[in-house]
């Protein structure tokens, strides 16, 4: 819905900020993955090439893009932590099986 607003040039700076807040909440809840985020950034670039967005919205989107990079880095760190904890859980379960077999 927010993307459709931007395509039609209807969205103003307040709606753009609300959309950014929604995306940040989405990342905090861990719903969005890196592929979807990259697709959104590619869409934003296409949008600006076509010159649909206002100048105020462009400024807001630059700030959002910087925030997106920080969120993407945090998401990568979280993923690495998840892999490490999965490996630890596997090792612990293997140790537990080894103890029970003795």
Backbone as JSON Lines, residues from 0, in Angstrom:
{"i":0,"aa":"X","n":[0.83,-1.2,0.0],"ca":[0.0,0.0,0.0],"c":[0.87,1.25,0.0]}
{"i":1,"aa":"X","n":[1.89,1.26,0.85],"ca":[2.78,2.42,0.88],"c":[3.54,2.55,-0.43]}
{"i":2,"aa":"X","n":[3.93,1.42,-1.02],"ca":[4.65,1.46,-2.29],"c":[3.75,2.03,-3.38]}
{"i":3,"aa":"X","n":[2.49,1.64,-3.4],"ca":[1.55,2.17,-4.39],"c":[1.39,3.67,-4.23]}
{"i":4,"aa":"X","n":[1.35,4.16,-2.99],"ca":[1.25,5.59,-2.76],"c":[2.44,6.32,-3.37]}
{"i":5,"aa":"X","n":[3.62,5.78,-3.16],"ca":[4.82,6.45,-3.65],"c":[4.85,6.46,-5.16]}
{"i":6,"aa":"X","n":[4.45,5.36,-5.79],"ca":[4.43,5.3,-7.25],"c":[3.51,6.37,-7.81]}
{"i":7,"aa":"X","n":[2.38,6.57,-7.19],"ca":[1.42,7.56,-7.68],"c":[1.77,8.98,-7.27]}
{"i":8,"aa":"X","n":[2.84,9.15,-6.5],"ca":[3.26,10.48,-6.07],"c":[2.36,11.09,-5.02]}
{"i":9,"aa":"X","n":[1.59,10.26,-4.32],"ca":[0.64,10.77,-3.34],"c":[1.29,10.95,-1.98]}
{"i":10,"aa":"X","n":[2.27,10.11,-1.68],"ca":[2.84,10.1,-0.33],"c":[3.58,11.41,-0.03]}
{"i":11,"aa":"X","n":[3.41,11.92,1.16],"ca":[4.16,13.09,1.6],"c":[5.2,12.63,2.62]}
{"i":12,"aa":"X","n":[5.93,13.58,3.19],"ca":[7.04,13.23,4.08],"c":[6.54,12.49,5.32]}
{"i":13,"aa":"X","n":[5.36,12.82,5.83],"ca":[4.85,12.14,7.02],"c":[4.58,10.67,6.73]}
{"i":14,"aa":"X","n":[3.98,10.39,5.58],"ca":[3.72,9.0,5.23],"c":[5.01,8.23,5.01]}
{"i":15,"aa":"X","n":[5.99,8.91,4.44],"ca":[7.28,8.25,4.2],"c":[7.92,7.87,5.53]}
{"i":16,"aa":"X","n":[7.87,8.77,6.5],"ca":[8.46,8.47,7.81],"c":[7.7,7.32,8.47]}
{"i":17,"aa":"X","n":[6.38,7.31,8.35],"ca":[5.6,6.22,8.92],"c":[5.99,4.89,8.28]}
{"i":18,"aa":"X","n":[6.27,4.91,6.98],"ca":[6.65,3.68,6.29],"c":[8.02,3.21,6.77]}
{"i":19,"aa":"X","n":[8.94,4.14,6.99],"ca":[10.27,3.78,7.5],"c":[10.14,3.15,8.89]}
{"i":20,"aa":"X","n":[9.31,3.74,9.73],"ca":[9.12,3.18,11.07],"c":[8.57,1.76,10.96]}
{"i":21,"aa":"X","n":[7.65,1.55,10.04],"ca":[7.08,0.21,9.86],"c":[8.17,-0.78,9.45]}
{"i":22,"aa":"X","n":[9.05,-0.38,8.55],"ca":[10.11,-1.29,8.09],"c":[11.06,-1.6,9.22]}
{"i":23,"aa":"X","n":[11.39,-0.6,10.04],"ca":[12.29,-0.83,11.17],"c":[11.65,-1.81,12.15]}
{"i":24,"aa":"X","n":[10.37,-1.63,12.43],"ca":[9.67,-2.56,13.32],"c":[9.7,-3.97,12.72]}
{"i":25,"aa":"X","n":[9.55,-4.05,11.41],"ca":[9.59,-5.34,10.74],"c":[10.92,-6.03,10.95]}
{"i":26,"aa":"X","n":[12.02,-5.27,10.86],"ca":[13.34,-5.86,11.08],"c":[13.53,-6.27,12.54]}
{"i":27,"aa":"X","n":[13.04,-5.45,13.46],"ca":[13.19,-5.79,14.88],"c":[12.48,-7.11,15.18]}
{"i":28,"aa":"X","n":[11.33,-7.31,14.57],"ca":[10.59,-8.55,14.8],"c":[11.17,-9.73,14.02]}
{"i":29,"aa":"X","n":[12.17,-9.48,13.19],"ca":[12.84,-10.55,12.46],"c":[12.01,-11.17,11.36]}
{"i":30,"aa":"X","n":[11.04,-10.42,10.82],"ca":[10.18,-10.98,9.79],"c":[10.84,-10.87,8.42]}
{"i":31,"aa":"X","n":[11.45,-9.72,8.16],"ca":[12.05,-9.5,6.85],"c":[13.41,-10.17,6.77]}
{"i":32,"aa":"X","n":[13.75,-10.68,5.6],"ca":[15.08,-11.24,5.42],"c":[15.89,-10.32,4.52]}
{"i":33,"aa":"X","n":[17.16,-10.64,4.34],"ca":[18.05,-9.78,3.57],"c":[17.57,-9.66,2.12]}
{"i":34,"aa":"X","n":[17.08,-10.76,1.54],"ca":[16.67,-10.72,0.13],"c":[15.54,-9.73,-0.08]}
{"i":35,"aa":"X","n":[14.54,-9.72,0.81],"ca":[13.43,-8.78,0.68],"c":[13.91,-7.35,0.85]}
{"i":36,"aa":"X","n":[14.83,-7.13,1.76],"ca":[15.33,-5.78,1.99],"c":[16.08,-5.28,0.76]}
{"i":37,"aa":"X","n":[16.89,-6.14,0.15],"ca":[17.64,-5.75,-1.04],"c":[16.66,-5.44,-2.17]}
{"i":38,"aa":"X","n":[15.61,-6.24,-2.3],"ca":[14.61,-5.99,-3.33],"c":[13.96,-4.63,-3.12]}
{"i":39,"aa":"X","n":[13.73,-4.24,-1.87],"ca":[13.13,-2.94,-1.59],"c":[14.08,-1.81,-1.99]}
{"i":40,"aa":"X","n":[15.37,-2.0,-1.71],"ca":[16.34,-0.96,-2.08],"c":[16.42,-0.84,-3.6]}
{"i":41,"aa":"X","n":[16.41,-1.96,-4.31],"ca":[16.43,-1.91,-5.77],"c":[15.19,-1.2,-6.27]}
{"i":42,"aa":"X","n":[14.04,-1.47,-5.69],"ca":[12.8,-0.8,-6.07],"c":[12.9,0.7,-5.86]}
{"i":43,"aa":"X","n":[13.5,1.1,-4.73],"ca":[13.63,2.53,-4.44],"c":[14.52,3.2,-5.48]}
{"i":44,"aa":"X","n":[15.59,2.52,-5.9],"ca":[16.47,3.09,-6.92],"c":[15.72,3.28,-8.23]}
{"i":45,"aa":"X","n":[14.95,2.28,-8.63],"ca":[14.15,2.39,-9.85],"c":[13.17,3.54,-9.74]}
{"i":46,"aa":"X","n":[12.57,3.69,-8.56],"ca":[11.6,4.76,-8.33],"c":[12.26,6.13,-8.55]}
{"i":47,"aa":"X","n":[13.48,6.3,-8.03],"ca":[14.14,7.59,-8.17],"c":[14.61,7.83,-9.59]}
{"i":48,"aa":"X","n":[14.99,6.79,-10.33],"ca":[15.38,6.96,-11.73],"c":[14.19,7.51,-12.52]}
{"i":49,"aa":"X","n":[13.01,7.04,-12.23],"ca":[11.82,7.5,-12.94],"c":[11.36,8.88,-12.47]}
{"i":50,"aa":"X","n":[11.95,9.39,-11.4],"ca":[11.68,10.76,-10.95],"c":[10.28,10.97,-10.4]}
{"i":51,"aa":"X","n":[9.71,9.95,-9.8],"ca":[8.35,10.08,-9.28],"c":[8.34,10.75,-7.91]}
{"i":52,"aa":"X","n":[9.35,10.45,-7.1],"ca":[9.36,10.92,-5.72],"c":[9.73,12.39,-5.63]}
{"i":53,"aa":"X","n":[9.22,13.06,-4.59],"ca":[9.53,14.47,-4.35],"c":[10.93,14.61,-3.76]}
{"i":54,"aa":"X","n":[11.44,15.82,-3.76],"ca":[12.78,16.06,-3.2],"c":[12.78,15.78,-1.71]}
{"i":55,"aa":"X","n":[11.75,16.19,-0.98],"ca":[11.69,15.93,0.45],"c":[11.73,14.44,0.73]}
{"i":56,"aa":"X","n":[11.03,13.69,-0.08],"ca":[11.01,12.24,0.11],"c":[12.37,11.63,-0.21]}
{"i":57,"aa":"X","n":[13.06,12.2,-1.19],"ca":[14.41,11.71,-1.53],"c":[15.32,11.87,-0.32]}
{"i":58,"aa":"X","n":[15.3,13.03,0.32],"ca":[16.13,13.25,1.51],"c":[15.79,12.23,2.59]}
{"i":59,"aa":"X","n":[14.51,12.01,2.81],"ca":[14.11,11.05,3.83],"c":[14.57,9.65,3.46]}
{"i":60,"aa":"X","n":[14.55,9.34,2.16],"ca":[14.94,8.0,1.73],"c":[16.44,7.8,1.88]}
{"i":61,"aa":"X","n":[17.22,8.85,1.72],"ca":[18.66,8.73,1.94],"c":[18.93,8.38,3.4]}
{"i":62,"aa":"X","n":[18.24,9.05,4.31],"ca":[18.39,8.74,5.73],"c":[17.95,7.29,5.98]}
{"i":63,"aa":"X","n":[16.86,6.89,5.35],"ca":[16.37,5.52,5.52],"c":[17.39,4.51,4.99]}
{"i":64,"aa":"X","n":[18.03,4.83,3.86],"ca":[19.0,3.9,3.29],"c":[20.17,3.69,4.24]}
{"i":65,"aa":"X","n":[20.64,4.77,4.88],"ca":[21.72,4.63,5.85],"c":[21.26,3.75,7.02]}
{"i":66,"aa":"X","n":[20.03,3.97,7.48],"ca":[19.5,3.14,8.56],"c":[19.38,1.69,8.1]}
{"i":67,"aa":"X","n":[19.04,1.5,6.84],"ca":[18.9,0.14,6.31],"c":[20.24,-0.59,6.36]}
{"i":68,"aa":"X","n":[21.32,0.09,6.03],"ca":[22.64,-0.56,6.07],"c":[22.96,-0.99,7.5]}
{"i":69,"aa":"X","n":[22.68,-0.14,8.46],"ca":[22.92,-0.5,9.86],"c":[22.06,-1.7,10.25]}
{"i":70,"aa":"X","n":[20.79,-1.7,9.83],"ca":[19.91,-2.82,10.16],"c":[20.38,-4.1,9.47]}
{"i":71,"aa":"X","n":[20.85,-3.97,8.23],"ca":[21.32,-5.16,7.52],"c":[22.54,-5.74,8.22]}
{"i":72,"aa":"X","n":[23.45,-4.89,8.66],"ca":[24.63,-5.38,9.38],"c":[24.21,-6.07,10.67]}
{"i":73,"aa":"X","n":[23.26,-5.48,11.39],"ca":[22.78,-6.1,12.63],"c":[22.14,-7.45,12.33]}
{"i":74,"aa":"X","n":[21.44,-7.52,11.21],"ca":[20.78,-8.78,10.85],"c":[21.81,-9.86,10.55]}
{"i":75,"aa":"X","n":[22.9,-9.49,9.9],"ca":[23.96,-10.46,9.61],"c":[24.59,-10.94,10.91]}
{"i":76,"aa":"X","n":[24.86,-10.02,11.82],"ca":[25.43,-10.42,13.12],"c":[24.48,-11.36,13.85]}
{"i":77,"aa":"X","n":[23.2,-11.04,13.81],"ca":[22.21,-11.9,14.47],"c":[22.2,-13.28,13.84]}
{"i":78,"aa":"X","n":[22.3,-13.33,12.51],"ca":[22.31,-14.62,11.82],"c":[23.52,-15.44,12.23]}
{"i":79,"aa":"X","n":[24.69,-14.79,12.31],"ca":[25.89,-15.51,12.73],"c":[25.73,-16.04,14.16]}
{"i":80,"aa":"X","n":[25.16,-15.22,15.04],"ca":[24.93,-15.67,16.42],"c":[23.98,-16.85,16.44]}
{"i":81,"aa":"X","n":[22.99,-16.82,15.57],"ca":[22.03,-17.92,15.51],"c":[22.71,-19.21,15.05]}
{"i":82,"aa":"X","n":[23.59,-19.1,14.06],"ca":[24.31,-20.28,13.57],"c":[25.21,-20.84,14.66]}
{"i":83,"aa":"X","n":[25.9,-19.95,15.38],"ca":[26.78,-20.41,16.46],"c":[25.96,-21.12,17.54]}
{"i":84,"aa":"X","n":[24.81,-20.55,17.92],"ca":[24.01,-21.2,18.96],"c":[23.43,-22.51,18.45]}
{"i":85,"aa":"X","n":[23.13,-22.6,17.17],"ca":[22.64,-23.87,16.62],"c":[23.75,-24.92,16.67]}
{"i":86,"aa":"X","n":[24.99,-24.49,16.36],"ca":[26.11,-25.42,16.43],"c":[26.34,-25.89,17.87]}
{"i":87,"aa":"X","n":[26.24,-24.95,18.81],"ca":[26.42,-25.31,20.22],"c":[25.34,-26.3,20.67]}
{"i":88,"aa":"X","n":[24.11,-26.04,20.24],"ca":[23.01,-26.94,20.61],"c":[23.25,-28.33,20.03]}
{"i":89,"aa":"X","n":[23.76,-28.38,18.8],"ca":[24.06,-29.68,18.18],"c":[25.16,-30.4,18.95]}
{"i":90,"aa":"X","n":[26.21,-29.66,19.3],"ca":[27.32,-30.28,20.04],"c":[26.85,-30.78,21.41]}
{"i":91,"aa":"X","n":[26.01,-29.97,22.07],"ca":[25.5,-30.4,23.38],"c":[24.65,-31.65,23.26]}
{"i":92,"aa":"X","n":[23.81,-31.7,22.22],"ca":[22.97,-32.89,22.06],"c":[23.81,-34.1,21.72]}
{"i":93,"aa":"X","n":[24.89,-33.91,20.95],"ca":[25.78,-35.04,20.65],"c":[26.48,-35.52,21.92]}
{"i":94,"aa":"X","n":[26.93,-34.58,22.76],"ca":[27.56,-34.96,24.03],"c":[26.58,-35.72,24.9]}
{"i":95,"aa":"X","n":[25.33,-35.23,24.94],"ca":[24.31,-35.88,25.76],"c":[24.06,-37.3,25.28]}
{"i":96,"aa":"X","n":[24.0,-37.48,23.95],"ca":[23.79,-38.83,23.4],"c":[24.97,-39.72,23.74]}
{"i":97,"aa":"X","n":[26.17,-39.16,23.69],"ca":[27.37,-39.95,23.99],"c":[27.37,-40.39,25.45]}
{"i":98,"aa":"X","n":[26.98,-39.5,26.35],"ca":[26.93,-39.84,27.78],"c":[25.89,-40.93,28.03]}
{"i":99,"aa":"X","n":[24.73,-40.8,27.4],"ca":[23.66,-41.79,27.62],"c":[24.04,-43.15,27.05]}
{"i":100,"aa":"X","n":[24.83,-43.16,25.98],"ca":[25.19,-44.45,25.38],"c":[26.2,-45.2,26.24]}
{"i":101,"aa":"X","n":[26.92,-44.49,27.08],"ca":[27.88,-45.15,27.98],"c":[27.13,-45.69,29.17]}
